[in-house]
Amino acid sequence: MEFNLQRSGPWIGFGGLAVLLFIAFPMIMPPLGYAPWWGVLMILGLVAMQAVVIARLAKRHPERCAVVPLFGLVAYFALVFVGVSWWGWAP
């Protein structure tokens, strides 16, 4: 079985964004979440920026779309770490 990232790269990328939103969901929902409203906007802004990057890469370099959610996952955890340790987000 051979993977053709020219065709499936964007799908893998957007699927990865869905998984990233699933990971971020407990933090941004009011009953469980502990990020303030501006933290929620930052998290959703990260996901929106990744969606734009994937959409632009899908035309020129679709094979690179599959790694965008990996960088987004690192950025998400960095944002959460900074939010909890420096900005006082309390779990």
N, C-alpha and C positions, 0 to 999 in steps of 0.2 A: 504494500500500500504506500503510495507516494503522495505527499502533501503538495498541493499547488497553491502556494501563498499568493500568487498573482490573482487568483480568484477568491480564495477564502480569507485572506489577510484582513480586509475590512470587517468581515463578519466576526472573525475572532476578536478583533479590536473592540467592536461594539458589544460583543458578548462579555468581554472583560470589563467594560464600563458598567454593564448591568451587575456583574459580580461585585465590583467596587461599590456601587450604590447599595447593594445588599449588605456589605460590610459596614458602610457608613450609616445605614438606616437606624440602628439603635442609638447612635449618638445624636442624630438630628431630630428624632421624634420627641415631642414634649414630655410624655409620661416617663420615658426612660432616659432621654438625652440630658446631657449636662453641658453642652456647648451653648453659649449665649446666641442671640439671634444673629449677631454679626459673624460669629463662628460658623453657624449654619450656612450663611451666605458665602463665606470663604470656601467651605467644603463643596457646596454646590457649584461655586465658580470654578473650582479645580476640575470638576467633572465636565462642566460646560466647555472649558478650554480644551480638555482632552477630546471631546466630541468634535470640536472645530478642527483640531490637528488631524484626527483620523479622517474626517471628511476631506480635508485638503490632500492628505497623503494618499487617499484612495485612488486618486486620478493619476498621480505621477509615480508613486512608489508604494503600491498596495502591499507588498511583502513586509514593509516596515510598520504597518498598522498593528500587527500582532503584539509588538513590544510596548506600545504606548501605555496600555493599562499597567504594565509593570512599573514604569516610571511614575505613573499616577499613584500606585500603591505606596511607593516610597515617599512621594510628596504628601500623601494623605497622612501616613504615620508620622512624618516629620511635623506636619501642622498640628496633629493631635498632641505630640510630645511637647512642642513649644506652647500650645494652649494650656496643657495641664501644668507644666512646670513653671512657665513664666507669666502666663496671663490669668492663672488661678481658676481654670475650669476644674470643677470638683466632680468626681464620679459619684 
